């Protein structure tokens, strides 16, 4: 990943545009510290977890979104294809309930 690919970055977290977007705005928020999946989110201490969630919200604002969806795919059955915890921020169009 090249530095120019970053949408937003802070100490410990990076946000990049998804290479296969499902919405006009589709950004991935990735912790630099590796955990395979959301099932292991407990490996982060409370302060780091709060910083991660704050970073998700900051990233949405940084890309100009007020209304958006945040998704985490957990395990193969949940649609996870990259086994490094990451959050999807999707927006830029009306999200429908059928897409849940």
Secondary structure, DSSP 8 states (H G I E B T S, - for coil): --GGGEEEEETTEEEEE-TT-SSSEEEEEEESS--SSGGGGGGS-HHHHHHHHHHHHHHHHHTT-SSEEEE---SGGGT--S-S-EEEEEESS---GGG-
